[in-house]
Amino acid sequence: MIGRLSGTLLEKQPPHVVVDAHGVGYELDVPMSTLYVLPAVGAKVELFTHLVVREDAQLLYGFASRVERDLFRELIKISGIGAKVALAILSGLSGDELALAIASEDVARLSKVPGIGKKTAERLVLELKGKLGGLPVTGGVPSMTAAAPAGVNNDILHALLALGYNEREAGAAIKDLPAGTEVSDGIRQALKRLARV
């Protein structure tokens, strides 16, 4: 199993990149979130990888962070979610946004990802519910959507989970926090919302 690849970035042809590692050019498929943080062609690069061996092909997928790779691995375990769909999900949502959408059962948000319909979004919520809590989803990878800072929302979510609220309650409480909310203020606002329920 190839777990990590270091070398020189030779090509960027979305969604493929080629990395030269000691004279061997490895072609990898990457999500757009990883593509955005890659250095210029000719620079040194390090990617976390996932290798898929099939009868007709050996496919290598690359990720900017271990967290992103772990999310990819969780996604492809779900029936009907292949590697291409998993890459589309990671291209459209940051790890934090995916975790929040799952925790708050936001099927509409998940359905906005190209290639994800309502039924697939519902399956994602059902299958991933409670499974992303152990992942430190803040991976430093930018998302393609403009929302409140995902890392801040993630810190607030984890604080609420630590206080004993379940993922659904916590996700719903932080769903509409304004952009730029500080963690301590966000926790206070979320607790007020939860007290009204």
C-alpha positions as CSV (number, residue, x, y, z in Angstrom):
1,M,0.0,0.0,0.0
2,I,1.3,3.4,-0.9
3,G,0.4,5.7,2.0
4,R,2.4,8.9,1.2
5,L,4.2,10.2,-1.8
6,S,7.0,12.9,-1.8
7,G,8.7,14.3,-4.9
8,T,8.5,17.0,-7.5
9,L,5.3,18.2,-9.0
10,L,5.5,17.6,-12.8
11,E,2.0,18.3,-14.0
12,K,-1.3,19.7,-12.9
13,Q,-4.1,18.7,-15.3
14,P,-7.3,18.8,-13.1
15,P,-8.3,16.4,-11.7
16,H,-4.9,14.7,-12.3
17,V,-1.4,15.5,-11.1
18,V,1.9,13.8,-11.8
19,V,4.5,13.6,-9.1
20,D,8.1,12.5,-9.9
21,A,9.5,10.4,-7.0
22,H,13.0,9.2,-7.7
23,G,12.6,9.1,-11.5
24,V,9.1,7.5,-11.5
25,G,6.2,9.7,-12.4
26,Y,3.1,8.8,-10.4
27,E,-0.3,9.9,-11.7
28,L,-2.8,10.7,-9.0
29,D,-6.4,11.9,-9.0
30,V,-6.9,14.7,-6.5
31,P,-10.0,16.7,-5.3
32,M,-10.1,20.3,-6.1
33,S,-9.5,21.3,-2.5
34,T,-6.0,19.6,-2.8
35,L,-5.4,21.1,-6.2
36,Y,-5.9,24.6,-4.8
37,V,-3.1,24.2,-2.2
38,L,-0.5,22.5,-4.4
39,P,2.7,24.4,-5.1
40,A,3.8,25.5,-8.6
41,V,4.9,22.9,-11.1
42,G,8.5,22.0,-10.5
43,A,8.2,22.5,-6.7
44,K,8.5,19.8,-4.0
45,V,5.2,18.3,-2.9
46,E,4.0,15.7,-0.4
47,L,0.7,14.0,-0.7
48,F,-1.2,11.4,1.4
49,T,-2.4,8.7,-0.9
50,H,-4.9,5.9,-1.2
51,L,-4.3,3.1,-3.7
52,V,-7.1,1.2,-5.3
53,V,-6.2,-2.1,-7.1
54,R,-8.8,-3.5,-9.5
55,E,-8.6,-6.2,-12.1
56,D,-8.3,-3.7,-14.9
57,A,-6.5,-0.8,-13.2
58,Q,-4.4,0.5,-10.3
59,L,-5.6,3.9,-9.3
60,L,-3.8,6.3,-7.0
61,Y,-5.6,9.2,-5.2
62,G,-3.8,12.0,-3.5
63,F,-4.7,14.4,-0.7
64,A,-3.2,17.5,0.9
65,S,-3.9,16.2,4.4
66,R,-4.3,12.9,6.3
67,V,-7.8,14.1,7.4
68,E,-8.9,14.6,3.8
69,R,-7.7,11.1,3.0
70,D,-9.5,9.6,6.0
71,L,-12.8,11.3,4.9
72,F,-12.3,9.9,1.4
73,R,-11.9,6.4,2.9
74,E,-15.1,6.8,5.0
75,L,-17.0,8.0,1.9
76,I,-16.0,5.1,-0.4
77,K,-17.1,2.6,2.2
78,I,-20.7,3.7,1.5
79,S,-22.7,1.6,-1.0
80,G,-23.1,3.6,-4.2
81,I,-20.3,6.1,-3.4
82,G,-17.3,5.4,-5.7
83,A,-14.0,7.2,-5.8
84,K,-15.2,9.8,-8.4
85,V,-18.2,10.8,-6.3
86,A,-16.1,10.9,-3.1
87,L,-13.7,13.3,-4.9
88,A,-16.6,15.4,-6.0
89,I,-17.8,15.6,-2.4
90,L,-14.4,16.6,-1.1
91,S,-14.1,19.1,-4.0
92,G,-17.4,20.8,-3.1
93,L,-17.2,20.7,0.7
94,S,-14.4,21.1,3.2
95,G,-14.0,18.5,5.9
96,D,-15.7,20.8,8.4
97,E,-18.6,21.6,6.1
98,L,-19.1,17.9,5.4
99,A,-19.1,17.1,9.1
100,L,-21.5,19.9,9.9
101,A,-23.9,18.9,7.1
102,I,-23.9,15.3,8.4
103,A,-24.3,16.3,12.0
104,S,-27.2,18.7,11.2
105,E,-28.7,16.3,8.6
106,D,-28.5,19.0,6.0
107,V,-29.6,17.0,2.9
108,A,-30.2,20.1,0.9
109,R,-26.5,21.2,1.4
110,L,-25.2,17.8,0.4
111,S,-27.4,17.7,-2.6
112,K,-25.8,20.9,-4.0
113,V,-22.6,18.9,-4.7
114,P,-22.5,17.9,-8.4
115,G,-23.4,14.2,-8.8
116,I,-25.2,14.0,-5.4
117,G,-29.0,13.7,-5.6
118,K,-31.4,13.7,-2.6
119,K,-31.3,9.9,-2.1
120,T,-27.5,9.8,-2.1
121,A,-27.4,12.7,0.3
122,E,-29.8,11.0,2.6
123,R,-27.7,7.8,2.4
124,L,-24.6,9.9,3.3
125,V,-26.3,11.3,6.4
126,L,-27.5,7.8,7.4
127,E,-24.2,6.1,6.9
128,L,-21.8,8.8,8.3
129,K,-23.9,9.8,11.3
130,G,-21.7,9.5,14.3
131,K,-18.7,8.3,12.3
132,L,-17.0,11.7,11.7
133,G,-16.9,12.7,15.4
134,G,-13.6,10.9,15.9
135,L,-11.9,12.7,12.9
136,P,-10.2,16.0,13.6
137,V,-11.9,17.4,10.5
138,T,-10.2,20.8,10.5
139,G,-7.5,20.0,8.0
140,G,-6.5,23.5,6.8
141,V,-7.9,22.8,3.3
142,P,-9.9,25.6,1.9
143,S,-13.4,24.9,0.6
144,M,-15.0,26.2,-2.6
145,T,-17.9,27.9,-0.7
146,A,-17.9,31.1,1.3
147,A,-19.3,30.4,4.7
148,A,-18.5,31.2,8.3
149,P,-14.9,30.1,9.1
150,A,-15.2,26.3,9.2
151,G,-12.5,25.8,11.8
152,V,-14.4,28.1,14.2
153,N,-17.7,26.3,13.6
154,N,-15.9,23.0,14.2
155,D,-14.4,24.2,17.5
156,I,-17.9,25.3,18.6
157,L,-19.4,21.9,17.5
158,H,-16.8,19.9,19.4
159,A,-17.4,22.1,22.5
160,L,-21.1,21.4,22.4
161,L,-20.5,17.6,21.9
162,A,-18.2,17.7,24.9
163,L,-21.0,19.3,26.9
164,G,-23.2,16.3,26.1
165,Y,-25.3,17.5,23.2
166,N,-25.7,15.0,20.3
167,E,-24.5,15.8,16.8
168,R,-27.9,16.8,15.5
169,E,-28.6,19.2,18.3
170,A,-25.2,20.8,18.1
171,G,-25.2,21.0,14.3
172,A,-28.6,22.7,14.3
173,A,-27.5,25.2,17.0
174,I,-24.5,26.4,15.1
175,K,-26.0,26.2,11.6
176,D,-26.9,29.9,11.3
177,L,-24.1,31.5,13.3
178,P,-22.9,34.7,11.5
179,A,-19.5,34.7,9.8
180,G,-16.7,36.0,12.0
181,T,-18.2,34.7,15.2
182,E,-15.6,34.1,17.9
183,V,-15.6,30.6,19.4
184,S,-16.6,31.7,23.0
185,D,-19.4,33.9,21.6
186,G,-20.5,31.2,19.2
187,I,-20.8,28.7,22.1
188,R,-22.8,31.2,24.1
189,Q,-25.2,31.8,21.2
190,A,-25.5,28.1,20.5
191,L,-26.3,27.3,24.2
192,K,-29.0,30.0,24.2
193,R,-30.6,28.4,21.1
194,L,-30.4,25.0,22.7
195,A,-32.0,26.3,25.9
196,R,-35.0,27.4,23.8
197,V,-35.6,24.0,22.3
